[in-house]
Amino acid sequence: MDNHSQGFRLRTKILLFSALLLGIILSSNLYAIISLYALHKNFLEIKNQSVSGLLLISQVENRAGVILAEDKRYILFAPLTSASPSPVITELPILKALLKTLPQPDQKTKFLVEGAQSAEIAIEDSIEREHQALLSGNRSLAITISRGSTDPLLIHMASLLRTLKESYQKALEERIAETTAREEQMTTVSIEMTAVGSLLVLLLLFSFSRMVLTPIMALIEGTRRISQGSFHNPVVLPNRDEMGDLARALNDMAHQLGELSRKKSEFVTIASHELRTPLTSIRGFIAMLKRQTLGPLNEEQQKSLSVVAEEIDHLVTLVNQLLDLGRIEAGQMRPEIRELELVPFLDRIGERYRLTAQSSGRIFRMEVDPEIPAFIQTDAHRLAQILDNLLGNAFKFTQEGEEVSLVVKRDFTRIHFEISDTGIGVPPENIPFLFDKFYQVAPFDSRTKEGLGLGLAVTKGIVLALGGSIEIRQNIPKGTCARVTLPIEPAEAPRG
């Protein structure tokens, strides 16, 4: 969209597009109405002039024939000196009325009709003279008048009527040809207007949908950035309409969320630092007490001290997770990439969890691909933290007698760590949220299992910092499977 269209309010744009669409539809309909009216007018002219003229001509010819026959019969067989008038007299007014109703669309037909009307007047006068001759007892004179005047007049009228009929027929043919040509023209223009109108409608709809969908997609992408933790102007939309107002409101909201997130991260980091120092001191004093450096302890005191030590270790773990999470959110997670001898590292991990499995009644299995490299470039401490978090979760959610496995494989320039268990598993609808902070699957929200739901969020942050990826899926036939993929030669970590 250009800058001019971006300046219109959304309702103005909708009104403009609606007006354009309405104009296209109305122009097409208006042309159709005008064309139909023109066709209707042509048909009326054909009906009122050519067709009605031909019908009237036929009636006039019939009347003229009747007059001719009746006139012959009258002058030949009527009694002399009879006072009864000729029966033709009753036909002449009808003939005259029919001649007056003949259409006269042009000068030629007007001339022919006037000629026929003059002939009718002359015929009427001739028949009157025939009647007078019969009244005077002179049939021969009546016959002479009929042959010399009435018959030629009737023949002349018939000739005029024949010419007039031809004129009407020609006009009818011309009208039909004109109507056919106009109909073809209308059809062609209608098809062209329909095609052009359809193309314009499609262009307008495409432009309108783009005008509406483009800012909507920008808003969707912006909200996605906000959900991913990007709070600095996540929505890039220069519009000055309602969509632009919404984008600016979202950016303001994102800025406030960013400030809240930053302050929260600062608080968590400071609080965690403040907690870790006294916890470390408490852990040291507990260790001294367990070694009985400060004096002997009875069995009951040693059991109580062990419980306290476990709780302190749990608190230290939570504090460390909060600190790691704060570094990850602040973008300060800087792995110390060094060369790591992989097989001894994995052996130490495996040995530790074999002991854990033996003491808890679970089964631990580890498979290492013989093709894995002897050395990789990574942060050994962070890699151990990743495996400890995932294996710890696997042991946490499996029962006695169930299996936890660690499988390490090589895939060209990558190495895969796959941690599987046959425990209770995770419902498919919960898997997309497992890496969210403080998220716990519904059965464990009641805190029947320890933890705050930070382990997987921290694990994912560390994996991404090492240039890798992590995914969790359901294990077959039951349980959960976590797969971590790391590069064998990761890119150098960015330096701030």
N, C-alpha and C positions, 0 to 999 in steps of 0.2 A: 504494500500500500504506500502511496506517496504521502508527503507531509500534509498536503491539503486535505486529503480524506481523513488523516489521523486527527485533524483538528475538529471535525464534526462530532457532535454528541451521538451516542448510539441510536437514540430515538430518531434523530434527524436522518441518519443513514438508512434506518429502516423505512422511514417515510419516503425518502428519495427512491430507494429500490422498489418500494410498493408502487409509487407513482409511475416509474418507468415500466414496470410489469403491466400495470393497468393501462398505460398508454399503448403498449404493444398489443394487448388484447383488444382494446377498444378500436384501434386503427384497423385491425383485421376484421372485427365485427362490423364496423362502420362501412368498410368497403363492401362486405358481403350484403349488408342491408341496401346500400345504394345500387349495387348490381342487381339484386333481386327486384328492387323497385323499377329499374330500367327494363328488366325483362317483363315484369308485370305490365308496364306501360305499353311495351311492344305488342304483347299478347292482346291487350285491350284494343289497340289500334287495328290489329289484324281482325279481331272479332267485330268491332264496330264499323269498319270500313270495308275491307276486302271481302270477308266472309258474309257479313250481312248484305253487302252490295250484290254478291253473287246470288244469294237466296232471293233477294228482292227482284233481281233481273229475271230469275226463273218464274216468279209469280207474275211479273209484268208480261213476259212472253206468253204465259198461259192465258192471261186475260186478253191479250191481243188476239190470240188464236180463237178464243171464245167469241170475241167481237166480230171477227171475220166470218166465222161460221154462222152466227146468229144474223148478221147483216144479210148474208146471201139468202138464208131461209126466209127472212122477212120480206125482202123485195120480190122474191119469186112466188111466194105462196100467200102473202097477206092479201085479204080482200080489198079491192079498190074502194075508195071513198070511206074507208074505215076510220073511225076516230081513235082507234087504239094505237098508242105510240109504239115505236120499235122497242123490243126487249133490250136492245143494245144500250138504250138510255140508262138502264139500271147498272150496267157494267162500267160505263164511262167514269162515274165518280170514284169508283174503286180504283180504276186505272190511274186517274188523276192523283188520288191519294198516294198510291204506290210510287208514282213518279216523283212526288214531292219528298218522299222519305229516302230516296236514293242518296247515298253519301257522295260528297263532292270534294275529295281530298286535294285535287289540283285543278289547274285551269282546263286541262283537256277533258277530264270527266265532267267538269262544270259545263263546258260547251256542249258535250254530248247530252247531258241531262236536260239542259235548256232546249236543245233541238228536239228531244223526245217530247218534252212538254208542249212545244209549239206544234208538233205533229199531232199530239192528242187534241189540242184545241181545234186544229183544222179538221181532224176526223169527226169531232163532235159537230162542227158546222156542216160538214158534208153529209152526215147521217141525217141531220135535221132537214136538209134540202131533199134527201131521198124521201123522207116522210111527207113533206109537202107535195112532192110529185105524185106520190101514191094517193094522197088525199084528193088531188085534182083529177084522179083517174088515169094518169099517164104513167103506166108501169115501165114503158120503154125509156122514158126520161129518167126514171128512178134507177133503172139498170145502167143507163149511160153514165149517170152521176157516180154510181158505185164503181163501175169499171174505170172511169176516167179520173176520179178523185179519191174515193174512199180506199180502193185497193192500193193504188200507188202510195197513199199516205201510210197505210198499214205496213206496206213493204219497206218504205223509208224508215218507219219507226223500228221495224225489225232489224234493219241494217244498223241503225244507231244503237239499238240494244245489244246487238252482236259485238259491235266495236267497243261498247262500254263494258261488256262482259270480258272481252279480251284485256281491256285495260285493268279491270279488277283482278283478273287472274295474274297478269304481269306484276301488279302491285303486291299481290299475295306472295308470289314467288320471291320478289325482292325483299319483302318483309321477312319471310322465312329464312332467306339467305343471310339477311342482316342479323336476325336473331341468332341464327346458328353461329355466325362469325363472332357475335358478341358473347355468346355462351362459351365458345372456345377460348376467347380472350379472357373472359372471367375465370374460366377453369385454370388457364395458364398463370394468370396473375395471382389467383388464390393459392395455387401450389407454390409459386415463388414467395408470396407473402408468408405462407405457412412455414416454408423452409427457413426464410430469413428470420421470421418471428421466433421459430423454435431455436435457431442458433443464438439469437439475442437473449432468449430466456435462459438457455443453458449457460451462456457467458455471464449473464447477470447472476444466476444461481451460483455458478462457480466463484465469481467475484465476491458475492455476499457470503458464501460459506467460508471462503478464505479469509474474508474480513472478520468473520466471527470466530472461526476455528483457530486462526493464527494466534490471537491473544489468549484464547482458552488453552491452547497447547503450551504457550509460554507460561501461563499461570500454573498448569499442571507440572511442568518441568521445574518451575520455581518452588512449588510445594514439595516436590520430590527432593530438591536440594536442601530445603529446610529440614525434611525428615532425615537427611543424611548428615545434618550438622553444619551445613553451610549457611551462615546467617548474614553475610555481607551482600546486600542487594541481590538476593537470589532470583528475583524476577526482573528480566530486562525487557521492558515494554515502553516504547516512546509515545504511545497513544495518549491523547488528551481527552478521551471520552470516559464513559463509565468503567470500561475495562482498565484504562490507565489509572483511574482513581482506585480501583480494586488492587491493581499491582502495587501502587504506592502504599496502600494500607498494609498489604502483605509484607512489603519491605520494611515498613515501620515496625510491624509486629515481629518480623524476623530479627531486626536490630535489638528489640527489647528482649526477645528470647535469647539472643546471643549474649547480651549483657548478663541476664540471669544465669545462663550456663557458665559464663566465665566466672562470675562471683561464686557460684556453687562449686565449680572445680577448685577455685582458690581456697574456699572454706574447707573442702574435703582434704585438699593437699596439706593445708596448715594443720588441720585437726589431726590428720594421720601422722604428720611429723611429730606433733606434740604428744600423741599417744605412743608412738613407737619407742621413744626414749625411756619413759617409765616402765613400759612393758618389757623392754630389754633388761632393765634393772631387776624387775620382779622375777623374770626368767632366771637371771643369774643367781639371785638369792635362793630360789627354789632348788636350783641345781646344787648349791652349797648345802642346803638342808638335806637333800636326798643323799649326798655323799657323807652326811653326818659330820661335816666339818665343824659345825657349830654345836655339836653335842649329839648324843644317841637319841634315836626315835624308836618308839614301839611299832608293832605291826599295823595297828589301826591308824597311827599318825602317818606312816609311810603310804598306806592306801589313800588316805585323804589328800596327801601331798601329790600323789600321782594324778588324782582327778583334777586338782588345781593346775598342775603342769599341763595337762591336756587342754584345759580351757584357755590357759595363757597361750599355748601354741596356736589354738584356733583363733584367738584374738589377733595374734601377730600375723597370721595368714590373712585375715580380713583387712588388717591395716595395710599390709603389703599390696593386696589387691586394689585397695582404694588409691594407694600411691601410684601404682602402675596405670590404673584407669585415668587418673588425673594427668599423668605424662602423655598417655595416648591421646586424650582429648585435646591437650594443649599442643600436640604435635612435637613433643619433646622426647619421644621414645627413640633413642639412638643406640641401636644394637652395636655391640663391640665385635665386629667381624674378624675372626681369626681362624687359622687352620685347626681343624678338629679331626683327631683319629677316630673314625666312626665306630669300628667294631668294638674296641674296648669300652667306648662310651655306652654302646647298646648293651654290652655284657653287664655293665654296672647297673643299668636301669633294669634289665631282666632279672638279675640276682636279687635286687631289692624287692621286686614285686613277686618273685617266687616265694620269698620269705613271708610276704604279706598274705599270699594265697594260702600257704601252709598253715599260718596261724589263724586264718579266718574260715578254713574249710572250703575255700573256692579253688578253682582250677585256673592256672595261668599258663598260657602257651605263647611262645615267641618264635617267629620264623623270619630269618634274615636271608635275603637274596644273595647268593655268592657273587653276583655281578656288581654289587654296590661298590663304590670307590673306597679306597682305604682312607682317604682324607677328603674332607669338604670344607668350604669356607662358610662359616656361620658363627653365631653367638652361642656357645655351648651352654651357658647359663640359661638363656632364653629358650633354647631348644629343650633343655631338661624341664623347664617350667611348663612348656606346652605339653610334653608327654606326661608329666606328673598331673596336670589338671585333667587331661582326658582319661588317663588310666585311673586317677582317683575317682572321677565320676563313674567310670565303668564298674569299679569295685563297690562304690556306694550304692548303686542301684541293681546289684545282682545278689541273689540269695546263696546260701551255703549249698555247695555241690554244683553251682552253675559256673560257666567258663568265661574268662576274659582273655583276649588274644591281642598280640601286637605283631603286625606283619610289616616288614620293611622291604620295599622293592625299588628297583631303578628303572627309569623310563627316559632313555637318551640323556638329556641334560637336566632331568629332574629326579627327585627322590620322593617316594611316597611312604608315609607312615599311616597305617590303617589300624585303628583301635576298635575292636568289636567286642560285644558281650551278648550273652543270652539271657539278659535280665528282663525287667518288666517292659522295657521299650518306651517309646514316646509316640503319642498319637500323631498321625500325619498333619493334622491341622495346627499342631503346636510347633512343628519343626521350623517354620520360617521365623519364629520369634525367639528361638533359643539363644541367639547372640545379642538380644537386647539386654540392656542393663537392668538388673534387679528382676529379671523375668524368671519365674519358676513354673513348671508344669503344674496344673491344677491340683493333683493329689498331694503335692508337697508344699502348697502355699500355707498349709497349716503348721509348717516347720517341723514335721515329723523327721525330716532329714536336715542336717545342719547346712548352713550356707545362706548367702544373701542373693544368689543369682548373678554374681559378678565373674565367676571363673571363666565361663565361655566368652563373655564380652572381652575380658582381658586377653584370653587366648587368641581370639580373632585379631585383636589389635597387634599382638606380638607377631603373629603369622604374617599379617600384611606388612609390618615393619621389616620383616626378613625377606620380603619380595615374593611371598607364597600365597596360597589359597587354602581354604578350609571348607568342608561341607559335611553335613550330617544327614544320614538317611536311616530308614528302618533296616534292621538286619533280618536276614532270612534264615530260619523260619520265625525267629522272634529276637527281640533285643534291639540294640542300637549300634550303628557303625559310624565312626568319625574318621574322615580321611583328610590328612594334611599333606599338601604338596609344596615342596621347597626346591628352589634351584640349587644345583650342585655348585655353580659358580655365581653367586648372587651379584647384582650390581652394587657398586660402592654406595654406601649409605650417604644420603645428602647431609651436608654439614650446614648448620645454622650459623 
